C-alpha cells in the first residue's frame, strides 16, 4: 500500500514538475495551491473550472467576432483577450497567458490572420492544459484514495 | 531671450550710426551753404539775398532735424515690431528699396539745387561785371562827349565870334592834342564849316584848296600807306558843303573833305544841326584806318539858341559842325584793360538801333557758353541805341560741391540701408538659429527623458531576473557543496547583490533625473532609523575597530513626517562612504535642529583635538556647511515663520583618509570617484553621493562637506521635515517621548566615566533615552567620590574601554578596598570584544556588563536587561513574516473585491480569505457602488481598474462622491445612526486598485481619482502588506 502511495506520489511530483518545465504552469499556480486549505478544500478545482468555463466562453466570443465577414470588431476581440489574459495569469496558465500577450498585440495591430492563428493556438493550448490538469487531479484523487497525502511539490 | 538682446544691440548700433550720419550730413549741408553765402554777400552786398539764403538754410536745418528725429523713432518702432510679429521677409526688403530710392531722389534734388545755385551765382557775378563795364564805358563816353560839346562852344566863340578868327589849323590841332586826355574815347576831333554853294568859291580861295568829296573814298577804301588826299575828286556842285577846316593831327587827312558827301556823315550832320545835341553815327569803317568807329557830331551855331528853338531856326543858325571820332574797338579795349578780371569775360558792344540787325561795335564772335548777359548803354543820343553783351570766357567749372554732397548722401543712404539690411538679415539668421536651437534643445530633452525612462525600464527589467538568480544561489548554498563550491556560490551571490544594489542606485538616479521620484510623507522615528543604520554598519565598524556613534539633540522631535526610506538612504550612503575609507578613529553622526546650531555657532569655534570622539583630529565641521544658503543668506533666517517645519542638520564625521583636494570639486558628480584606483580598492560606483545630493535637494535641504586629506571628512546635510508630533503633546510631557519598552529603566541613575566630552555626551544621550539619569565625570576617582556624596543610589557605572584599560586595576582595587553600600553594576562600553577585556572580565568576581559599541537603544536595553537581570519582558514581536502580520491586519476585516473577471475575483478572494478577511465579491463597478453606499460595513475595497461598463476609476470617483455627501450630512447635524452603533464621523473607505500593469501613470491616475493605493495582480504578500498596513492598524493595537 505504502509503496503504491509512494509511487503515485512520485508520479504526481514528476508530472507536476514536467508541467512547470514544459511551461504550462507558473508560480501563480503554486500560489493558488497555497491558498487551498481545509477551509476551502476544492479551491483550486473551483478556480480552474471557472477558468476553463471562461475560456470556452471567451474563445467562443472571439471566434464569433473574427468569423464575421467584412469588418471585424477588433476592440471586442481585444477585450476578450484581455479578460483571458487576466484569468490565465491569475491561475498561472503560463502558455495561455503568453499566447494572449501575442494575441493582444495582433489585435492592436488589427492583424486578422495573426488573430485567427492565435485563436486556434489558444484553443489548442487551453484544451491541452485542461487534459494535463485533469490527469493531475486524477493522480491526486488516486493518491487520496490510496490513503496518502498529496505531496507539496516545490518547483524551485 | 538672447535673441532680443542681440536685436536690441543691433538696433542700438544702427541708431548710433544713423545719428552720426544725420549729424554729419547736416553739418556738411550747413557748411556748404555758409561757404556759398559768404562770397554772395561779399560781392553783391545785397541784404535781400543774404536773408533768402539764411532762410533756405533754416529750411534745410528743419528738414535734417526732421529726418534725424524720425531716425530716433525708428528703433523704438522696430523694437515693438520685432517684439510682437515675426518678420515678413518681403516687408523689410521693400523698405530697403524704398529707402534707397528715396535717398537717390533726394541726392538728385540736392545736386540740381546746388547746380542751380552755382549757376545763379555765376550769372550774378557776370551781371555785376557787365554792369560795371557798361557804366564805365558810358561814363567815359559822356565825359568825351561833354568835352567835344565844350569844344564846339570854343569854336563858336573863337572862330566865328572873332573876326579875324583866333583859331587856325595849327592852333586847333595843338589844342586838341593837348586836351586829348579829356576825351578818353575819341581818337580825334575835326571841325567842318557850313559853306553854301554861293560861298564856295570865296571859301576855296580863302582856304587855298578845293572842297573834295568823300564818296569815292568810301567806295574804294584805301590803306593808310597809299592814302593820297590829293587824288580825291573835288566835290561836285551841291547846295551846301561842310568841308573840314580844322582837324586834330590824328585825323588831319580829313581836312577839306566835305562831310555832307559821306553818307553816314551827312545824315549825322543834318540830324545834329536839327536837334542841337550830340549825335552818333552807326558804326562804320573809318577812313584811312579802316577800323570800326562812330562819329559824334555837334552843331556849332552862330548865336546862343534857346532850348526850345525849332529845327528850322537851328538849321538857319548853324555855322559848322564839330565831329569826334570814336575808335570804339581800340578805345573799349583800352578801357577794359584797366579793369580787373578782364580775362574771365568776353565783352561785345552792339549798336541796336536797327533791332533786327545789331551792328557789332566791339568784340569777337568767339562762341562761349550759352550764358550771356546784356547791359544797356546810353551814349546820350536818343536816336541810337547801344548795348553791351558779356559772356564768360571759360566754361563753368564742374559742380564739385554738389556732386560730392549728393554722392555723400547716396553713400550714407546706402550705408544705412546696408546696415539695416545686415541687421535684419542678422536678426533673421539669429531667429532661425534660435529656432533650430530650440528644436535641438527639445530633441535633447526628449532624448534625456528617453534615456532616463530607458534606464528605469532596463533597471527594472534586470532586477526581476536578478532576483531569480539570487534566489537560486541562496538555495544552492543550502545544498550540499564542498568548500570550493561554497566559495564560488558566495562570490556569485555577493556579486549579484552588488549588481542589484547598483541597479537600484541607477534606478534611483534615473527616477530623480526624470523627476519621477516623489517623497513619502509618513510619520517616522528618527532615532529608530539612526539605530537601524547603526546596526547595519556595526559589524563592519567592529571588524575595523572604528568607533561608531550617534548623537541626536533633545530638541529634535521624536516623530517626524517625511520619507524615512530616503532619509535612511542618504545616511547609509554617507556612512557607507565613511566606513569604507576609515581605518581607525571614529565615525560620528550628529543630528541637530538648525536653530540650535545657529545659536551655538559662535560658541563652538575652538574644537580642540581632545574633544573629538576618538581623540583623533577631524576636519572642520563648520566648513562643511558654511556654504549653505540657510546660513549665508541674511545670516540668521527666522525659523519662526514656519513652526511645523523641522530643519534638521545632520553631520557625518569620520577620521578617514579624506578627499584629495583636486577631487573635492567633483565629489557630487555621478560616477565620479576620487580616482580609478578607488573603485578597485574600495568598490562602489560613485553614484551614491550624487543620489544623496538629489535626495537632499528633494527634502529642501543642502549638502556640503569639508575634508582634510589624511585627517578626515565631514559631510553635513540639512533636511526639512514636518513635525510628526502634536505640539501640545510634546510641550506637556517633554520627557515622555521614550518608548514604553524602556520603561523599566526609568528612575535609575548612572555615572559615566569618560574624559572625552564628545564620547561622554553620546553615552549620556543613549542612556538618557532609556530613562536613566546620567552623571558624567572625567575620572574614576571622581566617580567614586560622586557616589559617596550622592544621596541617591547609583545603579550603574559606565566606563569607556579606553579608561578601563588604563585604570581598571586601580578602580577594582579601590572598589574592593572601599565597598559601597549598594555596589553599582559596572558597565563597560567597548568598541569591540577584545581578548584583553575578556581576560579581565573572567578574573573579576562580579563581571561587568559589556556593551559593544555602537550604542543603540534596543541593543542597550537588551544588554542591560540581561546584565541587570531585570524585567525580561518580551517585547511584542513586530517583525515577522509578512504573511503573519497580514493575517493580524486582515483578520475579520470586511473586504469588497470588485473584478469583472471571475477567475481573478476568485483568486483574489481566496488570497484575502487566507489571511482571515471576510470577503464579498462584486462583478462590476455598478454593483460595487450599490454595496458601498454609506453606511456600510466594509473596511476596504480592492478594485480592478479595467472593467466594462464602469471602470475602477469611475467607480471610485462615485464612491468618493457618495462619501463626501454623507460626510456633509453628518457635519450638518443629520447624524445617522447605524444599527450596531458604529457611528463614523467621517467616511473614507480605503480603495485599492488592482492592476496588472504597474506603471507610474496608472499610479498617478489612481491617486487622482481618489484611490488610496494599488496592488499588483496577482497578489504578492509583501506588497499587499505594505499597502494594507497604511490603513489598518494592527487590530491588537486598536483593540487593546
Boltz contact constraints between the chains, C-beta under 6 A:
constraints:
  - contact:
      token1: [A, 28]
      token2: [B, 1018]
      max_distance: 6.0
  - contact:
      token1: [A, 35]
      token2: [B, 910]
      max_distance: 6.0
  - contact:
      token1: [A, 35]
      token2: [B, 911]
      max_distance: 6.0
  - contact:
      token1: [A, 35]
      token2: [B, 914]
      max_distance: 6.0
  - contact:
      token1: [A, 43]
      token2: [B, 910]
      max_distance: 6.0
  - contact:
      token1: [A, 47]
      token2: [B, 906]
      max_distance: 6.0
  - contact:
      token1: [A, 47]
      token2: [B, 907]
      max_distance: 6.0
  - contact:
      token1: [A, 50]
      token2: [B, 902]
      max_distance: 6.0
  - contact:
      token1: [A, 50]
      token2: [B, 903]
      max_distance: 6.0
  - contact:
      token1: [A, 50]
      token2: [B, 906]
      max_distance: 6.0
  - contact:
      token1: [A, 51]
      token2: [B, 903]
      max_distance: 6.0
  - contact:
      token1: [A, 54]
      token2: [B, 903]
      max_distance: 6.0
  - contact:
      token1: [A, 83]
      token2: [B, 901]
      max_distance: 6.0
  - contact:
      token1: [A, 86]
      token2: [B, 901]
      max_distance: 6.0
  - contact:
      token1: [A, 86]
      token2: [B, 904]
      max_distance: 6.0
  - contact:
      token1: [A, 87]
      token2: [B, 901]
      max_distance: 6.0
  - contact:
      token1: [A, 87]
      token2: [B, 903]
      max_distance: 6.0
  - contact:
      token1: [A, 90]
      token2: [B, 903]
      max_distance: 6.0
  - contact:
      token1: [A, 90]
      token2: [B, 904]
      max_distance: 6.0
  - contact:
      token1: [A, 90]
      token2: [B, 907]
      max_distance: 6.0
  - contact:
      token1: [A, 90]
      token2: [B, 1018]
      max_distance: 6.0
  - contact:
      token1: [A, 91]
      token2: [B, 903]
      max_distance: 6.0
